[in-house]
Amino acid sequence: MKKKKISRVIRSNNELELPHATIKEAVQKRITPPDHSSIIPGIDVNELKHSLDLLKYALDYSEAIVETVRVPLIVLNKKLEVLTANRAFYDTFKLTPEETENKLVYKLNSNAWDIPKLKILLEKILPANTHFDNYEVEIDLPHLGLRTILFNARRTYRQVNNTEAILLAFEDITDRKQLEKQKDDFIGIVSHELKTPLTSIKAFSQLLEKHLTRIEDKRGAFFLTKMTNQIERLTQLMASFVNVYKIQDGKLALHKKHFQVDELIGSIVSDFQFTTKSYVITNNARSKTTVYADSERIAQVLVNLISNAIKYSPNADKVIISSLKDADNVIISVKDFGLGIPKEEQRKIFERFFRVKAKREMDISGLGLGLYISYEIISQHKGKIWVESIEGKGSTFSFSLPIK
């Protein structure tokens, strides 16, 4: 709506008349009577009062929501001073409004929030119109001890005085992290204890299988082969748990060496093609690149991606492996023509224990650890891993490794 220009209109009786003003203009005082009085000619007072009542209701409603939210929230000005905070913030961090409002965020809780990287992130929000999510830090807070906090920040707009501000949300995940560590420790201990008996069972079953084959007990050998396959599956499951434990505990060691990427891909594709007769696995690796990495771990990632490509392509018979090189990285891709991944679930695909919830995939076994482990392996190599997928048409999983 165009703003009406204020102009003098002369009535027949020589009285001064002002044009009719909008409610917005009245509230923001964009039109002022010549005598600077508080009454604005041309305004319907009842309409103005009704609009102001609605505005007050909206503000009260918003404030009630903010106060009810259990997540601590504060609003910062461009100087990173606290303008306001909700009740959850005061309750969580044991502060009072007097100790909080108009104070620099870094001075709160005896300078506990004085974190250089957090300051850099906050200072970029207003000038660059940016935001950040899930920035995790450990902070030693007075009266609370060492806590793990997630920060989320967004730019907002305060209509009260027409200024920009920063909405900063806090989430204390200390208890969750401790529970996750206890769970990971338990998994690590159980996996370690099961590893030795499983290895022994596997060795004895292989000896027994050879014996039954030698005496031509075909039926017994057949059943024993099935049992050995299940033992191998259980062994791989335990290995996944061990890897998860090592990742969480920071003990996933990398043994790096120089190796040729295309040769590793060729060896893995050959093994798959030998054991998987119903799928054609095409090798389009053409990067001709040598990298310095842990070849065993990279092979583990490739095996997982190819296995998934086959597992999630029940109605297809083709998988394509490729590699290419740019200025800084070699990029390896595994493309299938299977079920695909719903768009809303693609961003979670590398999370621990996450599995796609599509009904067609309910009968496909798995714990959702393979892609999580792959993600961590590639991250430790300073690379990236991602997925491009169209539901019903297939997926392409790719990862990059730095050349230098």
QUICORUR-V462599 format. One record per backbone hydrogen bond with DSSP energy under -0.5 kcal/mol. CO is the residue of the C=O (numbers start at 1). NH is the residue of the N-H. Records with the same first field share a line. If there is no record, write none. Layout:
CO = NH / NH
//
This chain:
5 = 7
9 = 11 / 17
11 = 14
15 = 11
17 = 9
22 = 26
23 = 27
24 = 28
25 = 30 / 31
26 = 29
30 = 32
33 = 36
38 = 40
39 = 41
40 = 43
43 = 45
44 = 48
45 = 49
46 = 50
47 = 51
48 = 52
49 = 53
50 = 54
51 = 55
52 = 56
53 = 57
54 = 58
55 = 59
56 = 60
57 = 61
58 = 62
59 = 63
60 = 64
61 = 65
62 = 66
63 = 67
64 = 68
65 = 69
72 = 170
73 = 86
74 = 168
75 = 83 / 84
76 = 166
77 = 80
80 = 105
81 = 77 / 83
82 = 102
84 = 75
86 = 89 / 90
87 = 91
88 = 92
89 = 93
90 = 94 / 95
96 = 99 / 100
97 = 100 / 101
100 = 103
103 = 82
104 = 107 / 108
105 = 108
107 = 110 / 111
108 = 112 / 113
109 = 112
111 = 114
113 = 115
114 = 116
115 = 119
116 = 120
117 = 121
118 = 122
119 = 123
120 = 124
121 = 125
122 = 125 / 126
123 = 127
124 = 128
125 = 129 / 130
132 = 153
134 = 136
135 = 151
137 = 139 / 149
139 = 141 / 147
141 = 144 / 145
145 = 141
147 = 139 / 149
148 = 173 / 174
149 = 137
150 = 171
151 = 135
152 = 169
153 = 132
154 = 167
156 = 165
157 = 159
158 = 161 / 162 / 163
163 = 158
165 = 156
166 = 76 / 168
167 = 154 / 169
168 = 74
169 = 152
170 = 72
171 = 150 / 173
173 = 177
174 = 178
175 = 179
176 = 180
177 = 181
178 = 182
179 = 183
180 = 184
181 = 185
182 = 186
183 = 187
184 = 188
185 = 189
186 = 190
187 = 191
188 = 192
189 = 193
190 = 194
191 = 195
192 = 196
193 = 197
194 = 198
195 = 199
196 = 200
197 = 201
198 = 202
199 = 203
200 = 204
201 = 205
202 = 206
203 = 207
204 = 208
205 = 209
206 = 210
207 = 211
208 = 212
209 = 213
210 = 214
211 = 215
212 = 217
213 = 216
216 = 218
217 = 221
218 = 222
219 = 223
220 = 224
221 = 225
222 = 226
223 = 227
224 = 228
225 = 229
226 = 230
227 = 231
228 = 232
229 = 233
230 = 234
231 = 235
232 = 236
233 = 237
234 = 238
235 = 239
236 = 240
237 = 241
238 = 242
239 = 243
240 = 244
241 = 245
242 = 246
243 = 247
244 = 248
245 = 249
246 = 251 / 252
247 = 250
251 = 253
254 = 256
257 = 293
259 = 261 / 291
260 = 264
261 = 265
262 = 266
263 = 267
264 = 268
265 = 269
266 = 270
267 = 271
268 = 272
269 = 273
270 = 274
271 = 275
272 = 276
275 = 277
276 = 279
279 = 281
280 = 282 / 319
282 = 284 / 321
284 = 286 / 323
289 = 261
291 = 259 / 293
293 = 257 / 295
294 = 298
295 = 299
296 = 300
297 = 301
298 = 302
299 = 303
300 = 304
301 = 305
302 = 306
303 = 307
304 = 308
305 = 309
306 = 310
307 = 311
308 = 312
310 = 313
312 = 339
313 = 316
317 = 280
318 = 337
319 = 282
320 = 335
321 = 284
322 = 333
323 = 286
324 = 331
328 = 403 / 404
329 = 326
330 = 332 / 401
331 = 324
332 = 399
333 = 322
334 = 397
335 = 320
339 = 392
342 = 345 / 346
343 = 346 / 347
345 = 348
346 = 349
348 = 351
351 = 354
358 = 361
359 = 362
361 = 364
363 = 365
368 = 353 / 354
369 = 373
370 = 374
371 = 375
372 = 376
373 = 377
374 = 378
375 = 379
376 = 380
377 = 381
378 = 381 / 383
379 = 382
381 = 402
384 = 400
386 = 398
388 = 396
390 = 393 / 394
394 = 390
395 = 336
396 = 388
397 = 334
398 = 386
399 = 332
400 = 384
401 = 330
//
